[in-house]
Amino acid sequence: MWFVYILLCSDDSYYTGISNDLDERLSDHKNGKGGAYTRSHKAVKIIYKEEFKDKSSVLKREAQLKSWSRAKKDALIRGDKIALKR
């Protein structure tokens, strides 16, 4: 299984990534072994995740989420389907 996830960082920013082991990936981010962004914006916790069967699908979804505004990501995290359609 693969996951796309959104991390909340210590400065209240978001980081979006993929992994096939969320616990290990979060640990990597917290220990400075994750993405460059999370080395300077400390990862706090995973606040959203979706599961996929294959890497190709999760990569497409990651690209989509990374293109979204903060407001749209907030709506996704809240599960606000009406705001997502705007």
Residue pairs with C-beta under 8 A, 6 or more apart in sequence:
1 20
1 51
1 52
1 53
2 18
2 19
2 20
2 51
2 52
2 53
2 54
2 55
2 57
2 58
3 18
3 19
3 20
3 22
3 49
3 50
3 51
3 52
3 58
4 16
4 17
4 18
4 49
4 50
4 52
4 58
4 61
4 62
4 65
5 16
5 17
5 18
5 19
5 22
5 25
5 46
5 48
5 49
5 50
6 14
6 15
6 16
6 46
6 47
6 48
6 49
6 65
6 73
6 76
6 77
7 14
7 15
7 16
7 17
7 26
7 29
7 38
7 43
7 44
7 45
7 46
7 47
8 14
8 43
8 44
8 45
8 46
8 47
9 15
9 37
9 38
9 41
9 42
9 43
9 44
10 41
10 42
10 43
10 44
11 41
11 42
13 41
14 47
14 70
14 73
15 29
15 34
15 35
15 37
15 38
15 41
15 43
16 62
16 65
16 66
16 73
17 25
17 34
17 35
17 62
18 55
18 58
18 59
18 62
19 25
22 46
22 49
25 34
26 43
26 45
26 46
28 34
29 35
29 38
29 43
30 42
30 43
32 38
32 39
34 43
47 77
48 73
48 76
48 77
50 58
50 61
52 58
52 61
65 73
65 76
68 76
71 83
72 83
72 84
74 83
75 83
75 84
75 86
76 84
